Amino acid sequence: MRRGGIRIVWEAGKTAAALCVLVVIGVLATAQTSGAESAPPPGASTATPLEGAKWSSNVSVSASGGSVTIASNGIPSATYWSLPSEYAVPDPGATVVTKQTAHVAADPTKQVPISITVPAVPTWSATTTPTAGGPIGILLSGAVLFDPYEGDGTTVALAANFYLKGTGGTKVYFIDKCNGHPNQTGEYHYHGLPTCITSKVDGATGPSHLLGVALDGYPIYGDRGMNGKLIKASQLDACNGIFSATPEFPSGIYHYVLLDTKTAQSSLRCYHGAVSLKHTNFTSALYQCGGFSNVSALATARLTDRPKR
């Protein structure tokens, strides 16, 4: 088993876009052996299905040399849903956001460009690599997916949702109806099943279709199997994964499932594929700062290499 760590490098700049840079080296040292799950059959290439998925116009997808690169401006496209005009946003310094540590503000979402490169044929790993905050994948709208947790790494975001009174007494939520929200730096991200997307790409009955891809290259789906029935939490492994047929992979593929739940199974909590440096080449600093708000809780994180200004 390869072992590595996380290195966070930051530079104090004049704009928020220069806050920090994350580099993932190898796989996390806290990877754990998964004894309850057996390896799936050798994987099929995801290149053609990913290139043919219903990405919004702000996303570009290209396959080359055994890898697939997906780039976006980071803002969820109106193709799938229009963002609210206001959000309940964290007060400065808040890690766990509640009614007492939030205020109503105009939607702070801004362009936070991101580019990820994943293997066209993901590599199954008998060890699972925990997610550690920040982006864990990218979805059809062009916005990224986070794990289930808020900045403390334990509070389940969807379970802790709340609202404040906004302009004219309207309810202004922390997490919107698509199970996403912007953070303090304006990066929009999902914490669970993006129902605004599934309502467009899936039929009223029938299976879930490809929603996006995780950083290890395995695809992400909604919560219905090929028979149109809801997938149960008990059918999934520790990473919210399952091997089964999908519309894009009729012979079957290991993939992650986003359940319509407010529990910790709303999103991935670990990867079952190998995650390496070339597969997580984020081009924007804002994602990493937002994702690693609780760096002290990550035993594998090292704050190093402050560059000179």
Backbone bond lengths (Angstrom), bond angles and torsions (degrees), N, CA, C in turn:
res aa  C-N    CA-C-N  psi(-1)  N-CA   C-N-CA  omega(-1)  CA-C   N-CA-C  phi
1 M - - - 1.455 - - 1.514 110.13 -
2 R 1.318 116.41 128.53 1.451 119.54 176.83 1.521 109.33 -75.04
3 R 1.314 116.27 143.95 1.451 120.39 177.17 1.517 107.93 -127.11
4 G 1.307 114.16 148.90 1.449 118.95 -179.64 1.503 109.21 -156.46
5 G 1.326 116.04 -149.69 1.440 119.42 -179.98 1.492 110.55 -160.43
6 I 1.309 116.50 -170.41 1.447 122.28 177.49 1.516 108.01 -119.37
7 R 1.309 115.34 133.43 1.453 119.88 177.38 1.513 107.70 -119.84
8 I 1.316 116.87 125.25 1.449 120.63 178.09 1.518 108.07 -111.58
9 V 1.307 115.02 125.53 1.455 121.48 -178.83 1.513 107.09 -119.08
10 W 1.299 118.75 133.25 1.448 118.90 179.11 1.516 111.49 -136.27
11 E 1.316 114.12 160.29 1.449 121.53 178.16 1.513 107.77 -140.17
12 A 1.322 116.45 128.31 1.459 119.57 178.41 1.515 109.12 -75.03
13 G 1.306 116.83 112.42 1.445 121.50 -178.79 1.500 111.33 -114.46
14 K 1.329 116.69 178.92 1.447 121.25 -178.72 1.515 111.80 -82.04
15 T 1.322 116.84 -18.08 1.455 119.84 179.64 1.505 109.58 -120.68
16 A 1.337 115.23 159.20 1.465 119.71 -179.09 1.510 111.53 -62.36
17 A 1.327 117.44 -24.27 1.461 120.63 -175.96 1.510 112.96 -69.93
18 A 1.328 118.44 -7.71 1.469 120.80 -178.37 1.512 111.57 -112.11
19 L 1.319 117.67 27.76 1.451 120.17 -173.82 1.515 113.50 -70.72
20 C 1.318 118.12 -49.81 1.462 119.00 -176.58 1.512 110.66 -165.44
21 V 1.323 115.64 166.99 1.462 122.12 178.75 1.510 108.04 -133.95
22 L 1.308 116.22 136.85 1.466 120.77 178.74 1.504 110.26 -108.86
23 V 1.309 116.14 134.94 1.453 121.31 172.88 1.521 107.89 -125.15
24 V 1.309 116.95 127.56 1.459 121.21 176.51 1.516 107.59 -101.32
25 I 1.312 116.58 124.45 1.458 121.79 -176.42 1.511 108.79 -109.78
26 G 1.335 115.72 118.17 1.454 119.51 -179.20 1.513 109.76 63.25
27 V 1.320 116.95 -134.02 1.455 121.59 174.57 1.512 108.34 -122.54
28 L 1.322 116.95 161.77 1.443 120.87 -175.20 1.520 111.04 -64.11
29 A 1.331 114.82 143.88 1.458 119.66 -179.27 1.511 112.49 -67.99
30 T 1.340 117.05 -15.44 1.451 120.11 -178.78 1.515 112.44 -91.47
31 A 1.333 117.90 13.47 1.466 120.19 177.47 1.520 109.89 -57.64
32 Q 1.332 116.03 141.34 1.447 120.66 -175.91 1.517 110.57 -122.84
33 T 1.330 115.95 146.56 1.452 120.13 177.63 1.518 110.12 -71.42
34 S 1.320 115.48 134.25 1.459 120.83 178.58 1.517 108.64 -101.75
35 G 1.329 116.53 102.90 1.444 119.95 -173.84 1.509 114.30 -85.14
36 A 1.358 116.84 -17.40 1.453 120.07 -173.12 1.520 113.18 -89.16
37 E 1.313 117.10 -11.37 1.458 120.15 -174.01 1.520 110.57 -117.04
38 S 1.321 115.96 139.18 1.461 120.78 177.57 1.518 109.11 -97.79
39 A 1.316 115.62 156.11 1.454 120.29 -178.04 1.526 110.45 -66.33
40 P 1.327 117.09 139.96 1.463 119.93 177.16 1.519 110.18 -75.62
41 P 1.320 118.03 168.88 1.468 120.03 174.64 1.524 109.97 -60.28
42 P 1.339 116.93 160.25 1.471 119.87 178.98 1.522 110.66 -51.06
43 G 1.320 115.52 136.51 1.451 121.02 -173.17 1.519 114.27 -74.78
44 A 1.318 115.03 152.70 1.459 122.06 173.48 1.517 108.85 -89.52
45 S 1.319 116.87 162.07 1.449 121.15 177.60 1.531 109.53 -70.83
46 T 1.305 115.53 134.91 1.463 120.75 178.16 1.527 112.13 -93.82
47 A 1.330 117.97 -1.46 1.460 121.25 -171.60 1.529 112.73 -57.95
48 T 1.322 117.44 -53.88 1.465 120.19 -176.99 1.524 112.19 -65.52
49 P 1.339 119.58 -46.54 1.465 118.82 176.34 1.522 113.52 -60.07
50 L 1.334 117.64 -39.81 1.455 118.98 179.45 1.526 111.20 -67.00
51 E 1.328 116.72 -41.75 1.466 119.16 178.92 1.530 111.37 -65.43
52 G 1.327 117.11 -29.98 1.449 120.66 -176.88 1.515 114.78 -94.28
53 A 1.335 117.67 1.71 1.466 120.83 -178.68 1.530 110.77 -70.35
54 K 1.317 116.39 166.54 1.462 121.95 -174.49 1.533 111.65 -86.33
55 W 1.329 115.14 60.01 1.460 120.63 177.76 1.525 110.03 -68.70
56 S 1.306 116.29 146.23 1.457 119.83 177.29 1.528 109.67 -74.71
57 S 1.323 116.25 169.45 1.464 121.16 -171.48 1.529 113.72 -68.31
58 N 1.322 117.85 -14.74 1.464 120.58 178.98 1.525 112.66 -87.72
59 V 1.333 116.66 8.66 1.468 122.01 -177.65 1.522 109.92 -118.27
60 S 1.320 115.95 137.74 1.466 121.06 172.44 1.522 108.64 -118.35
61 V 1.328 115.50 140.72 1.469 121.19 -178.39 1.513 108.31 -132.21
62 S 1.320 116.56 130.04 1.462 120.26 178.36 1.519 109.74 -142.50
63 A 1.325 115.98 141.73 1.464 122.17 179.43 1.524 109.12 -114.69
64 S 1.329 115.22 134.75 1.456 119.93 -179.91 1.518 109.71 -163.78
65 G 1.333 115.75 136.97 1.452 121.02 172.91 1.509 115.61 56.88
66 G 1.323 117.58 36.07 1.454 120.08 177.52 1.515 114.64 84.26
67 S 1.335 117.03 7.31 1.454 120.94 179.53 1.525 110.37 -130.21
68 V 1.316 115.47 160.65 1.456 122.21 174.57 1.520 107.93 -124.59
69 T 1.327 116.73 128.69 1.457 121.61 179.31 1.522 109.40 -111.20
70 I 1.315 115.44 130.29 1.461 122.48 -179.40 1.521 107.72 -123.51
71 A 1.333 116.39 125.19 1.459 121.25 -178.07 1.519 109.63 -127.15
72 S 1.330 115.68 146.95 1.459 121.25 -176.89 1.523 109.75 -153.48
73 N 1.336 116.06 162.70 1.462 119.84 173.60 1.522 111.91 -84.36
74 G 1.332 117.14 -2.41 1.459 121.36 174.09 1.509 115.86 87.16
75 I 1.321 118.40 -10.88 1.460 121.21 -179.97 1.528 109.18 -93.40
76 P 1.332 117.96 129.00 1.462 118.68 178.17 1.517 110.93 -62.36
77 S 1.312 116.16 127.21 1.460 121.48 -173.71 1.523 112.16 -69.99
78 A 1.333 115.08 144.97 1.462 121.13 176.00 1.519 111.56 -67.22
79 T 1.333 117.07 -8.38 1.459 120.72 173.29 1.521 110.16 -54.68
80 Y 1.319 115.81 -34.63 1.453 120.62 -176.54 1.523 113.67 -106.23
81 W 1.324 117.80 -29.34 1.458 118.36 -177.50 1.523 109.95 -175.90
82 S 1.332 117.02 145.29 1.462 121.97 175.96 1.527 109.29 -95.31
83 L 1.312 116.27 131.08 1.459 121.08 -177.74 1.528 110.90 -68.46
84 P 1.336 117.12 150.47 1.459 120.21 174.66 1.528 110.63 -63.11
85 S 1.315 116.80 159.91 1.474 120.57 179.69 1.517 111.61 -79.74
86 E 1.347 116.92 -20.38 1.464 120.87 -179.66 1.523 110.36 -137.23
87 Y 1.328 115.36 153.12 1.466 122.52 173.92 1.530 109.05 -135.04
88 A 1.327 115.23 156.57 1.457 121.06 164.72 1.523 105.82 -82.81
89 V 1.310 117.53 113.98 1.464 121.42 -173.51 1.528 110.41 -114.25
90 P 1.330 117.19 153.95 1.470 120.45 -177.60 1.526 112.67 -65.38
91 D 1.307 115.33 144.16 1.457 120.14 169.13 1.527 108.21 -69.59
92 P 1.326 117.79 156.25 1.471 119.52 178.40 1.529 111.72 -53.97
93 G 1.323 116.18 131.82 1.458 121.84 177.32 1.509 115.47 85.40
94 A 1.333 117.79 -5.13 1.461 119.68 -178.39 1.519 110.76 -74.65
95 T 1.325 117.23 130.71 1.464 122.59 176.30 1.514 110.55 -99.77
96 V 1.327 115.81 -50.04 1.457 121.38 172.57 1.516 107.20 -101.63
97 V 1.322 117.05 117.86 1.459 121.31 -171.48 1.527 110.03 -95.80
98 T 1.326 116.26 127.53 1.455 123.54 176.88 1.525 107.99 -131.98
99 K 1.330 115.86 179.56 1.462 119.22 176.19 1.518 111.77 -57.88
100 Q 1.333 115.06 -30.20 1.459 119.93 -177.20 1.527 112.81 -80.44
101 T 1.328 117.23 -15.80 1.471 120.13 -177.15 1.524 111.41 -121.98
102 A 1.334 115.77 31.38 1.465 120.36 -178.43 1.523 109.77 -142.35
103 H 1.310 114.50 164.53 1.463 121.05 176.53 1.518 109.13 -147.49
104 V 1.313 116.79 161.97 1.456 121.62 179.08 1.523 109.37 -84.14
105 A 1.332 115.69 135.22 1.464 120.88 178.80 1.521 109.10 -146.90
106 A 1.329 115.50 156.99 1.462 119.89 172.87 1.521 108.81 -58.89
107 D 1.317 116.73 146.54 1.462 121.62 -178.82 1.531 110.37 -47.33
108 P 1.343 117.48 115.89 1.476 120.18 -177.34 1.520 114.30 -88.61
109 T 1.337 117.66 4.08 1.463 120.55 -175.52 1.521 111.18 -56.19
110 K 1.314 115.86 133.06 1.462 121.09 179.13 1.527 109.65 -136.33
111 Q 1.287 115.68 166.20 1.458 119.71 176.19 1.520 110.04 -66.77
112 V 1.306 116.17 124.32 1.464 122.36 175.57 1.522 106.03 -132.01
113 P 1.321 117.39 84.50 1.470 120.59 -173.32 1.524 112.65 -55.91
114 I 1.311 115.16 142.87 1.456 120.88 -179.74 1.525 109.08 -141.92
115 S 1.307 115.53 144.67 1.462 121.33 175.51 1.518 107.86 -139.61
116 I 1.323 116.80 125.38 1.459 119.94 177.93 1.519 108.92 -124.51
117 T 1.309 115.13 146.08 1.461 121.76 176.60 1.521 108.19 -121.94
118 V 1.320 115.94 123.75 1.462 121.08 -177.48 1.525 109.17 -123.75
119 P 1.326 118.06 156.78 1.464 120.09 178.23 1.521 110.74 -69.77
120 A 1.320 116.26 138.10 1.466 120.36 178.08 1.526 111.00 -65.89
121 V 1.323 116.29 -30.72 1.468 121.01 174.15 1.526 106.83 -118.59
122 P 1.338 117.71 98.22 1.461 120.15 -177.88 1.516 112.40 -59.78
123 T 1.322 115.43 150.83 1.463 121.45 179.85 1.518 110.01 -102.86
124 W 1.325 116.27 113.43 1.467 121.10 177.81 1.516 109.74 -64.43
125 S 1.317 116.37 139.99 1.457 121.87 176.82 1.518 109.45 -124.22
126 A 1.331 116.34 134.30 1.461 120.45 177.05 1.516 110.95 -68.79
127 T 1.320 116.30 -16.68 1.456 120.83 175.70 1.524 109.15 -100.87
128 T 1.313 116.34 148.32 1.455 120.90 177.04 1.518 109.31 -103.61
129 T 1.312 115.76 139.97 1.456 122.04 -179.99 1.528 108.75 -105.72
130 P 1.326 118.70 117.76 1.461 119.68 -178.56 1.520 112.13 -63.74
131 T 1.307 116.03 145.09 1.451 119.58 169.08 1.523 107.15 -70.55
132 A 1.307 116.48 157.15 1.466 119.29 -174.84 1.520 111.38 -139.81
133 G 1.308 116.77 39.00 1.449 119.50 -178.80 1.511 111.42 83.51
134 G 1.303 117.05 164.02 1.458 121.18 -178.90 1.510 111.93 75.12
135 P 1.328 117.35 -175.32 1.467 121.03 -176.89 1.523 112.45 -62.47
136 I 1.335 115.12 135.93 1.455 120.25 174.53 1.521 110.32 -118.30
137 G 1.319 116.82 -1.83 1.454 122.15 178.95 1.512 110.21 178.29
138 I 1.321 116.01 176.95 1.458 121.38 179.17 1.526 108.13 -131.47
139 L 1.347 116.40 141.04 1.450 121.70 -175.27 1.528 111.05 -111.98
140 L 1.332 115.66 172.04 1.463 122.16 -170.87 1.527 114.08 -56.53
141 S 1.318 117.52 -29.41 1.462 120.98 -177.88 1.515 113.51 -73.15
142 G 1.337 116.48 -11.99 1.459 120.74 -175.71 1.504 113.76 96.50
143 A 1.330 117.60 -7.05 1.462 121.55 176.21 1.525 109.49 -93.85
144 V 1.331 115.15 160.87 1.456 120.38 -174.48 1.522 111.64 -94.24
145 L 1.327 114.13 161.70 1.459 122.79 175.50 1.517 108.85 -105.14
146 F 1.336 116.64 135.36 1.462 123.35 172.58 1.530 108.38 -105.69
147 D 1.323 116.71 170.52 1.455 120.16 173.33 1.537 108.83 -73.92
148 P 1.341 119.68 -176.78 1.467 119.51 -172.97 1.519 115.05 -72.05
149 Y 1.339 117.26 -11.77 1.453 119.85 -163.74 1.528 114.20 -100.00
150 E 1.322 113.20 155.94 1.453 120.81 170.13 1.529 109.46 -83.41
151 G 1.328 116.62 -169.76 1.460 120.95 -169.64 1.515 116.13 -62.07
152 D 1.347 117.13 -20.75 1.463 118.16 -179.78 1.516 112.77 -82.36
153 G 1.340 116.67 -8.34 1.456 120.60 178.39 1.514 114.47 80.41
154 T 1.329 118.23 3.65 1.467 120.76 -179.68 1.531 112.63 -131.59
155 T 1.310 118.42 -29.84 1.461 121.38 -178.49 1.526 109.91 -75.66
156 V 1.330 117.21 120.80 1.457 121.67 179.48 1.529 108.49 -75.14
157 A 1.312 116.30 117.92 1.459 121.65 -171.39 1.526 112.76 -58.15
158 L 1.331 117.22 -47.70 1.463 119.63 -175.38 1.523 111.45 -68.28
159 A 1.321 117.41 -32.43 1.460 120.81 178.87 1.517 111.45 -72.32
160 A 1.320 116.51 -24.61 1.469 121.26 -176.03 1.523 112.46 -99.63
161 N 1.322 117.53 12.34 1.461 120.25 -178.56 1.535 110.90 -62.15
162 F 1.320 116.28 151.88 1.462 121.97 -179.06 1.523 108.27 -156.72
163 Y 1.316 115.47 173.42 1.460 119.06 175.89 1.522 110.53 -135.37
164 L 1.317 114.44 155.84 1.456 122.93 172.45 1.522 108.15 -119.32
165 K 1.299 117.01 163.62 1.459 120.54 177.23 1.529 109.01 -82.37
166 G 1.330 115.06 126.14 1.455 120.59 -179.19 1.508 112.34 -104.17
167 T 1.310 115.77 -156.93 1.446 122.09 -179.47 1.528 110.66 -57.88
168 G 1.320 115.83 127.69 1.456 119.84 179.61 1.509 114.03 71.93
169 G 1.327 117.46 15.52 1.459 120.81 178.11 1.509 115.11 81.00
170 T 1.334 117.55 9.62 1.462 120.75 179.74 1.530 110.58 -70.95
171 K 1.326 115.66 154.89 1.461 120.81 176.87 1.521 109.95 -80.78
172 V 1.320 116.67 122.76 1.460 122.58 179.56 1.533 107.61 -114.30
173 Y 1.323 116.05 116.20 1.461 120.82 -172.35 1.528 112.92 -92.48
174 F 1.323 114.16 155.12 1.460 122.00 173.61 1.527 109.70 -72.45
175 I 1.327 116.57 -45.80 1.462 122.72 176.54 1.524 107.73 -115.73
176 D 1.307 116.86 131.81 1.458 120.85 -172.18 1.527 112.48 -82.48
177 K 1.328 115.60 -176.09 1.461 121.45 -175.49 1.527 113.38 -70.19
178 C 1.322 116.88 -10.19 1.467 120.48 177.60 1.526 111.57 -100.06
179 N 1.352 115.73 11.48 1.471 122.35 178.97 1.522 113.19 65.83
180 G 1.337 115.40 33.40 1.460 120.67 176.78 1.516 110.98 -139.02
181 H 1.327 115.09 173.24 1.473 121.03 177.13 1.526 109.62 -169.48
182 P 1.329 117.19 162.36 1.464 120.26 173.27 1.528 109.99 -88.56
183 N 1.318 116.69 152.31 1.457 118.50 175.18 1.530 110.21 -98.25
184 Q 1.336 116.19 -167.54 1.463 120.22 -175.16 1.517 113.11 -59.88
185 T 1.326 117.24 -29.72 1.460 120.64 -176.58 1.524 112.98 -94.96
186 G 1.333 116.89 4.96 1.446 120.59 174.61 1.513 115.39 91.24
187 E 1.333 118.25 4.92 1.463 120.25 178.83 1.518 109.66 -82.57
188 Y 1.311 116.56 125.67 1.448 120.95 178.35 1.521 108.57 -88.49
189 H 1.341 116.34 141.26 1.458 120.51 178.86 1.520 109.65 -155.59
190 Y 1.327 115.89 155.93 1.458 123.14 177.08 1.527 110.23 -98.17
191 H 1.343 114.97 151.23 1.471 121.18 172.96 1.521 111.40 -116.28
192 G 1.317 117.68 2.89 1.447 120.06 -177.69 1.513 111.65 -170.74
193 L 1.314 116.28 -164.83 1.456 123.01 -175.83 1.532 110.55 -57.28
194 P 1.331 118.44 118.38 1.468 121.08 179.48 1.521 110.26 -82.29
195 T 1.307 116.39 87.13 1.466 121.19 -173.88 1.537 112.50 -61.71
196 C 1.320 117.29 -24.75 1.463 119.25 177.10 1.529 111.15 -68.05
197 I 1.323 117.22 -25.53 1.465 121.23 177.03 1.523 110.41 -85.47
198 T 1.322 116.29 -46.83 1.468 118.86 -177.95 1.532 111.54 -62.69
199 S 1.328 117.27 -29.39 1.465 119.82 178.64 1.525 111.76 -67.69
200 K 1.340 116.61 -18.58 1.464 121.11 -179.64 1.530 112.33 -98.35
201 V 1.335 117.35 -37.10 1.466 119.61 -173.98 1.528 113.27 -95.16
202 D 1.321 116.94 -17.95 1.465 120.69 179.01 1.528 109.99 -108.26
203 G 1.296 115.86 150.72 1.453 120.01 175.43 1.516 111.39 -79.14
204 A 1.333 115.97 174.39 1.463 120.27 178.29 1.521 111.11 -62.96
205 T 1.324 115.46 -30.06 1.463 121.43 173.50 1.527 106.99 -130.64
206 G 1.305 116.54 172.69 1.455 119.09 179.31 1.509 112.69 97.57
207 P 1.322 117.29 -175.32 1.465 121.73 -171.47 1.519 113.99 -80.91
208 S 1.324 114.44 163.93 1.463 121.02 171.37 1.515 109.43 -76.99
209 H 1.321 115.62 147.24 1.458 121.94 177.89 1.530 110.32 -108.51
210 L 1.299 114.87 168.49 1.460 121.61 -177.19 1.527 111.37 -54.28
211 L 1.343 116.09 125.35 1.460 122.31 -179.41 1.517 113.06 -103.05
212 G 1.328 116.74 -25.68 1.458 120.34 -175.98 1.511 110.22 168.54
213 V 1.324 115.64 -158.95 1.459 120.44 -176.51 1.523 109.16 -145.01
214 A 1.339 115.62 142.71 1.459 121.60 177.16 1.520 110.18 -87.26
215 L 1.317 116.73 168.69 1.463 121.38 -175.52 1.513 113.81 -65.56
216 D 1.326 117.62 -19.95 1.469 119.00 177.55 1.526 111.55 -87.80
217 G 1.340 117.60 -1.57 1.455 122.01 177.11 1.511 115.02 98.71
218 Y 1.341 117.45 -10.99 1.453 118.94 179.14 1.534 110.37 -77.45
219 P 1.339 117.15 140.66 1.455 119.95 -176.68 1.525 112.76 -71.65
220 I 1.344 114.39 160.07 1.459 123.06 -179.81 1.525 108.39 -117.28
221 Y 1.337 115.68 136.35 1.467 121.86 -178.07 1.519 111.09 -130.91
222 G 1.340 114.21 167.77 1.449 121.41 170.39 1.510 111.35 -78.76
223 D 1.330 115.64 -162.95 1.461 119.80 -164.76 1.520 115.84 -104.21
224 R 1.341 118.30 24.98 1.463 119.76 177.54 1.521 111.12 -123.21
225 G 1.315 115.03 137.93 1.453 120.58 178.86 1.518 111.75 -81.92
226 M 1.328 116.03 -176.71 1.468 121.14 -177.45 1.530 111.86 -62.59
227 N 1.312 117.49 -24.23 1.464 120.48 179.05 1.530 112.29 -86.85
228 G 1.326 116.06 1.92 1.456 120.50 178.96 1.513 114.14 84.04
229 K 1.332 116.96 -4.92 1.460 120.17 -179.98 1.525 111.18 -82.64
230 L 1.331 115.37 150.30 1.459 120.40 178.70 1.526 110.61 -65.07
231 I 1.327 115.08 137.09 1.463 121.22 175.89 1.520 108.10 -80.68
232 K 1.317 116.89 133.14 1.460 121.86 -179.15 1.525 110.69 -87.74
233 A 1.320 114.86 150.41 1.459 119.78 178.13 1.521 111.29 -57.50
234 S 1.327 117.25 -34.20 1.466 121.36 -178.37 1.522 112.78 -68.31
235 Q 1.334 117.45 -15.53 1.466 120.90 179.13 1.522 112.37 -83.46
236 L 1.323 117.22 -12.18 1.455 121.86 -173.91 1.517 111.60 -98.90
237 D 1.324 115.78 154.29 1.459 119.74 176.81 1.534 110.12 -83.48
238 A 1.308 116.30 -171.60 1.460 120.82 -175.38 1.521 113.45 -63.71
239 C 1.329 116.53 -20.61 1.464 120.80 -178.94 1.528 112.60 -100.68
240 N 1.341 117.20 11.85 1.470 121.99 -173.97 1.520 111.93 68.55
241 G 1.317 116.95 29.21 1.450 121.51 -178.06 1.513 112.98 -107.25
242 I 1.337 115.01 161.55 1.457 121.99 179.14 1.529 108.26 -158.54
243 F 1.324 116.94 149.20 1.457 120.48 171.22 1.515 107.79 -101.99
244 S 1.325 116.25 120.46 1.463 120.47 178.11 1.520 108.48 -165.98
245 A 1.330 115.56 169.30 1.456 120.98 175.68 1.531 110.09 -72.26
246 T 1.323 116.13 149.17 1.464 122.95 174.17 1.526 107.14 -136.27
247 P 1.332 118.73 167.45 1.471 118.93 178.82 1.523 113.22 -56.76
248 E 1.323 117.23 -35.45 1.468 120.70 -178.41 1.521 112.47 -85.49
249 F 1.325 117.23 -20.08 1.466 122.22 -179.15 1.528 108.68 -131.59
250 P 1.319 117.70 75.10 1.477 120.81 -174.66 1.520 113.65 -63.20
251 S 1.329 117.80 -21.06 1.475 119.99 177.62 1.518 111.77 -87.18
252 G 1.304 116.13 -3.92 1.458 120.94 177.53 1.508 113.64 101.91
253 I 1.319 116.32 148.02 1.458 123.10 176.15 1.520 108.21 -158.28
254 Y 1.309 116.51 149.29 1.467 119.29 171.08 1.522 107.27 -71.05
255 H 1.324 117.19 133.70 1.461 120.51 179.66 1.517 109.45 -153.23
256 Y 1.327 114.99 163.27 1.456 121.46 178.67 1.518 109.78 -96.37
257 V 1.332 115.72 148.07 1.460 122.17 -177.83 1.529 109.41 -121.32
258 L 1.325 116.53 130.34 1.457 121.93 173.85 1.529 107.69 -97.17
259 L 1.315 115.45 114.62 1.453 120.76 -179.02 1.526 110.68 -87.56
260 D 1.330 116.26 150.01 1.460 121.32 177.01 1.521 107.85 -84.21
261 T 1.320 115.62 77.56 1.460 122.15 -174.90 1.517 109.55 -144.00
262 K 1.316 116.36 159.73 1.461 121.26 176.47 1.521 111.29 -103.98
263 T 1.318 116.21 15.52 1.461 120.89 177.33 1.525 109.97 -93.43
264 A 1.340 115.53 -177.36 1.466 120.78 179.31 1.520 112.53 -67.21
265 Q 1.342 118.08 -8.22 1.457 120.21 175.85 1.526 112.42 -90.31
266 S 1.326 115.87 16.38 1.462 119.15 175.42 1.518 111.81 -71.34
267 S 1.340 116.74 -21.34 1.469 120.72 -179.15 1.522 109.44 -150.72
268 L 1.323 116.22 177.84 1.463 121.62 179.34 1.520 110.27 -67.36
269 R 1.315 116.37 142.19 1.453 122.25 173.12 1.528 111.64 -114.76
270 C 1.334 115.06 -7.77 1.460 120.31 177.68 1.516 108.43 -162.23
271 Y 1.324 115.56 169.50 1.461 123.01 175.93 1.529 108.71 -110.30
272 H 1.327 115.74 143.07 1.462 119.13 173.72 1.522 110.86 -106.55
273 G 1.311 116.58 6.16 1.452 121.65 174.45 1.510 110.28 -113.46
274 A 1.313 115.70 162.67 1.464 120.18 178.75 1.520 109.99 -70.64
275 V 1.325 116.16 132.40 1.462 122.41 178.73 1.522 107.45 -115.88
276 S 1.319 116.44 120.47 1.463 119.06 -177.12 1.517 110.89 -128.01
277 L 1.309 115.19 175.28 1.458 122.26 -175.49 1.511 112.36 -54.38
278 K 1.319 118.60 -47.85 1.456 120.54 -174.58 1.522 112.47 -71.29
279 H 1.339 116.60 -12.34 1.451 120.07 -179.58 1.520 112.81 -93.08
280 T 1.316 118.42 -1.93 1.464 121.06 -176.84 1.521 111.52 -135.79
281 N 1.315 116.06 46.84 1.460 119.43 -174.87 1.525 111.45 -88.78
282 F 1.334 116.47 70.38 1.450 120.74 179.16 1.522 110.34 -64.55
283 T 1.332 115.68 140.33 1.460 119.46 -178.65 1.517 112.15 -99.96
284 S 1.338 118.43 -7.15 1.453 119.81 179.93 1.513 110.92 -115.50
285 A 1.334 115.18 140.27 1.454 120.52 -179.30 1.517 112.72 -76.17
286 L 1.319 117.59 -28.79 1.460 120.11 -172.17 1.512 112.67 -61.02
287 Y 1.330 117.18 -34.13 1.452 119.22 -178.22 1.517 111.14 -63.02
288 Q 1.307 117.29 -41.99 1.441 119.62 -175.71 1.520 111.86 -71.22
289 C 1.311 117.76 -39.33 1.454 119.61 178.39 1.517 110.21 -61.71
290 G 1.320 116.00 -45.75 1.449 120.12 -179.71 1.515 111.66 -63.73
291 G 1.327 117.11 -38.43 1.448 120.14 -174.92 1.509 113.81 -76.92
292 F 1.329 117.77 -26.29 1.453 120.09 -175.76 1.516 111.47 -111.36
293 S 1.355 115.99 45.34 1.452 120.06 179.09 1.520 111.79 -66.99
294 N 1.325 117.50 -20.93 1.460 121.26 -179.28 1.520 109.91 -118.06
295 V 1.325 115.81 56.98 1.466 121.05 -176.15 1.520 112.12 -59.33
296 S 1.346 116.88 -34.94 1.461 119.07 -176.63 1.513 112.34 -62.56
297 A 1.329 117.62 -21.76 1.463 120.31 -178.93 1.518 112.29 -83.01
298 L 1.322 117.20 -6.90 1.458 120.56 -177.46 1.525 109.15 -100.34
299 A 1.329 115.68 107.00 1.462 119.32 -175.53 1.511 112.20 -63.71
300 T 1.314 117.57 -20.97 1.455 120.51 -176.90 1.522 112.64 -96.10
301 A 1.314 117.65 2.11 1.462 120.12 -176.83 1.528 110.41 -89.24
302 R 1.315 115.45 142.44 1.442 121.76 178.51 1.512 108.99 -133.83
303 L 1.332 117.25 123.32 1.449 120.36 176.06 1.518 107.80 -90.80
304 T 1.324 116.20 110.00 1.449 119.74 -173.62 1.500 111.29 -141.68
305 D 1.324 115.16 174.82 1.456 123.55 165.82 1.528 114.11 56.14
306 R 1.310 117.08 53.30 1.449 117.48 174.45 1.526 108.73 -69.34
307 P 1.330 118.56 118.31 1.440 119.79 -179.41 1.512 111.24 -74.17
308 K 1.315 115.60 152.48 1.457 119.64 176.19 1.512 109.61 -76.34
309 R 1.326 115.29 143.85 1.458 119.96 -179.21 1.528 109.67 -82.05
